[in-house]
Amino acid sequence: MQVESKAKLAPLTTLRLGGPAARLVVARDAEELVAAVTGSAEPVLLLAGGSNVVVSDAGFAGTVVLVRSAGVRAQRRGELVEVTAEAGHSWDDLVAYAVAEDLSGLECLSGIPGSVGATPIQNVGAYGQEVSDTIRSVTVLDRHTGEVRSMAAGECGFGYRHSAFRGTDRYAVLDVTYALRPGRSSGGLRYGELSRVLGVEPDGSAPLGDVREAVLALRRGKGMVIDEHDLDTRSVGSFFTNPVLDPDQWAELRRRLDEDPPQWPEPGGRTKTSAAWLIERAGFAKGYGRDGVAISSKHTLALTHRGGGSTSALLALAREIRDGVLARFGVELVNEPILVGEKL
Ligand SMILES: Cc1cc2nc3c(=O)[nH]c(=O)nc-3n(C[C@H](O)[C@H](O)[C@H](O)COP(=O)(O)OP(=O)(O)OC[C@H]3O[C@@H](n4cnc5c(N)ncnc54)[C@H](O)[C@@H]3O)c2cc1C
C-alpha cells in the first residue's frame, strides 16, 4: 500500500481547497481498503473523488484513505442484470458502461463526478433518478464489528440525499450492486426539463444514449460537469439541499411570499421546494462572492472556488446565504456536502 506523510488534500478535491492530511494511504482494492481502515489507530477519513467534501483549511489530523479500487462485473438474475462495481470505480464510467451494454436505470445520473462507493452515502440523484431506485445491495466493512457484510437496499435507510451511511464513519463501502433492466430505452422520464429537450411526453421513455447525451448537455450548461477550464465547475455541485417543509413551515413560507414557490409533494404531507429559488429571492445573484469564492455564474446552488480562496471564505459565503434565506423566509438551508473539521 502506498503511504505518504503530510499529504496535500486540496488537489484531491473538486473545490481545490483544504489543508494537508497527517497521513495518506492509497487503497487499490477492497482488501487494501479493509486493511487501511482497520489498521489505523488514528481517525480515518475515506476520500474517493473528493467531489462532495469541504475540508478545513487546517486539514485532517489523521489518516486519509484514498479509495482507488476499480472493476465491474455483471450477472443476469431473472429479468434483471445485477452490476457490481468496486467502491473506487468512476461513477460516470459505470453509467457509460451501463448505457453501452443496453442496461437502463442509471442514464439520468450521467456526468456526476466521483466514485461508485460514495453514491449510496447521500443517495445520489439527478434528473428524476436516484441510486436507491436501482441499488440492490451494498458490501460494507462495519467498523463497529469488524465484519464485512452485504446490506440489502432495505437496510440502507435511503431518503432524499440521505442514507444510513451518512453522518457516521461506521461503514466503509467496498462495492455496490445495482439491478438494471436490459433494453435500449430508458424507463419513464420524471424530470420535465429532460423530457422537453428529448421531445417526449412526461413519463415517456427515450433511447439510453440520447438520454445520456441530453443529461450531459443540460448539466454542462449549468456547470455541473467537471471541466478544468471552467471555474464554475470548481464546486461540490449543489451546496444546499432543497428544503423539505412540514405543513406549518410551508404555510409560513407562502405567507411571506407574493408568488408561488416551486413545489413537489413529499411523503407525510410535506413539501419540497427549491433552495436555488429561495436564494435568488433572498437577494443572492449568480456570481455573488468575494475572497476568491463565489456563487457559480451558471447555477445559484453551486458555490465555487475562483482561485486564491480558502475553505473559511467558502463557508463564510455559505453562512451569509443561509442566514439571509432564514431571515427573509424562515427556512433554514442545510449543506449537502460533508464538512471535514468544520461546521456551517
Ligand atoms: C460538478 C458537480 C456536480 C455534482 N452533481 C451532483 C448531482 O447531480 N447529484 C448528486 O447527488 N451529487 C452531485 N455532486 C456531488 C458528488 O459528486 C456526489 O455526492 C458523489 O457521489 C461524491 O463522490 P466522491 O467519490 O467524490 O465522494 P467524496 O467527496 O470523496 O466523499 C464524499 C463522502 O463520502 C464518503 N465516502 C467516499 N467513499 C466512501 C466509501 N467507499 N465508503 C464510505 N464512505 C465513503 C467520504 O468519507 C465523504 O464523507 C456533484 C458534485 C460536483 C463537483
The ligand as a Tripos MOL2 file, in Angstrom:
@<TRIPOS>MOLECULE
LIG
   53    58     1     0     0
SMALL
NO_CHARGES

@<TRIPOS>ATOM
      1 C1        -19.8200   19.4990  -10.5100 C.3       1 LIG1
      2 C2        -20.5110   18.5940   -9.5200 C.ar      1 LIG1
      3 C3        -21.7920   18.1360   -9.7820 C.ar      1 LIG1
      4 C4        -22.4410   17.2820   -8.8710 C.ar      1 LIG1
      5 N1        -23.7050   16.8520   -9.1540 N.ar      1 LIG1
      6 C5        -24.3570   16.0270   -8.2920 C.ar      1 LIG1
      7 C6        -25.6840   15.5640   -8.5860 C.ar      1 LIG1
      8 O1        -26.2530   15.8750   -9.6260 O.2       1 LIG1
      9 N2        -26.2910   14.7720   -7.6730 N.ar      1 LIG1
     10 C7        -25.6700   14.3750   -6.5270 C.ar      1 LIG1
     11 O2        -26.2960   13.6370   -5.7430 O.2       1 LIG1
     12 N3        -24.4210   14.7820   -6.2280 N.ar      1 LIG1
     13 C8        -23.7450   15.5950   -7.0820 C.ar      1 LIG1
     14 N4        -22.4870   16.0360   -6.7840 N.ar      1 LIG1
     15 C9        -21.8550   15.6300   -5.5230 C.3       1 LIG1
     16 C10       -20.8850   14.4310   -5.6500 C.3       1 LIG1
     17 O3        -20.3980   14.2960   -6.9490 O.3       1 LIG1
     18 C11       -21.5320   13.1180   -5.2520 C.3       1 LIG1
     19 O4        -22.0180   13.1850   -3.9340 O.3       1 LIG1
     20 C12       -20.5530   11.9300   -5.3580 C.3       1 LIG1
     21 O5        -21.2320   10.7240   -5.1150 O.3       1 LIG1
     22 C13       -19.3700   12.0450   -4.4090 C.3       1 LIG1
     23 O6        -18.4320   11.0400   -4.7670 O.3       1 LIG1
     24 P1        -16.9100   11.1390   -4.3650 P.3       1 LIG1
     25 O7        -16.2850    9.8490   -4.7230 O.co2     1 LIG1
     26 O8        -16.3200   12.3570   -4.9450 O.co2     1 LIG1
     27 O9        -17.0180   11.2840   -2.7720 O.3       1 LIG1
     28 P2        -16.0250   12.0530   -1.7990 P.3       1 LIG1
     29 O10       -16.2090   13.5190   -1.9690 O.co2     1 LIG1
     30 O11       -14.6450   11.5170   -1.9250 O.co2     1 LIG1
     31 O12       -16.6210   11.6190   -0.3950 O.3       1 LIG1
     32 C14       -17.9240   12.0740   -0.0180 C.3       1 LIG1
     33 C15       -18.3070   11.4130    1.3110 C.3       1 LIG1
     34 O13       -18.4400   10.0020    1.1190 O.3       1 LIG1
     35 C16       -17.5270    9.3070    1.9600 C.3       1 LIG1
     36 N5        -17.0230    8.1670    1.1780 N.ar      1 LIG1
     37 C17       -16.4090    8.1930   -0.0340 C.ar      1 LIG1
     38 N6        -16.1380    6.9400   -0.4290 N.ar      1 LIG1
     39 C18       -16.5880    6.1180    0.5530 C.ar      1 LIG1
     40 C19       -16.5940    4.7050    0.7400 C.ar      1 LIG1
     41 N7        -16.0700    3.8550   -0.1560 N.pl3     1 LIG1
     42 N8        -17.1460    4.2140    1.8770 N.ar      1 LIG1
     43 C20       -17.6760    5.0310    2.8070 C.ar      1 LIG1
     44 N9        -17.6940    6.3710    2.7020 N.ar      1 LIG1
     45 C21       -17.1640    6.8980    1.5780 C.ar      1 LIG1
     46 C22       -16.4340   10.2980    2.3000 C.3       1 LIG1
     47 O14       -15.8090    9.9690    3.5350 O.3       1 LIG1
     48 C23       -17.2420   11.5760    2.3940 C.3       1 LIG1
     49 O15       -17.8940   11.6360    3.6460 O.3       1 LIG1
     50 C24       -21.8050   16.8920   -7.6750 C.ar      1 LIG1
     51 C25       -20.5050   17.3740   -7.4100 C.ar      1 LIG1
     52 C26       -19.8620   18.2140   -8.3320 C.ar      1 LIG1
     53 C27       -18.4700   18.6970   -8.0450 C.3       1 LIG1
@<TRIPOS>BOND
     1     1     2 1
     2     2     3 ar
     3     2    52 ar
     4     3     4 ar
     5     4     5 ar
     6     4    50 ar
     7     5     6 ar
     8     6     7 ar
     9     6    13 1
    10     7     8 2
    11     7     9 ar
    12     9    10 ar
    13    10    11 2
    14    10    12 ar
    15    12    13 ar
    16    13    14 ar
    17    14    15 1
    18    14    50 ar
    19    15    16 1
    20    16    17 1
    21    16    18 1
    22    18    19 1
    23    18    20 1
    24    20    21 1
    25    20    22 1
    26    22    23 1
    27    23    24 1
    28    24    25 2
    29    24    26 1
    30    24    27 1
    31    27    28 1
    32    28    29 2
    33    28    30 1
    34    28    31 1
    35    31    32 1
    36    32    33 1
    37    33    34 1
    38    33    48 1
    39    34    35 1
    40    35    36 1
    41    35    46 1
    42    36    37 ar
    43    36    45 ar
    44    37    38 ar
    45    38    39 ar
    46    39    40 ar
    47    39    45 ar
    48    40    41 1
    49    40    42 ar
    50    42    43 ar
    51    43    44 ar
    52    44    45 ar
    53    46    47 1
    54    46    48 1
    55    48    49 1
    56    50    51 ar
    57    51    52 ar
    58    52    53 1
@<TRIPOS>SUBSTRUCTURE
     1 LIG1         1 GROUP 0 **** ****
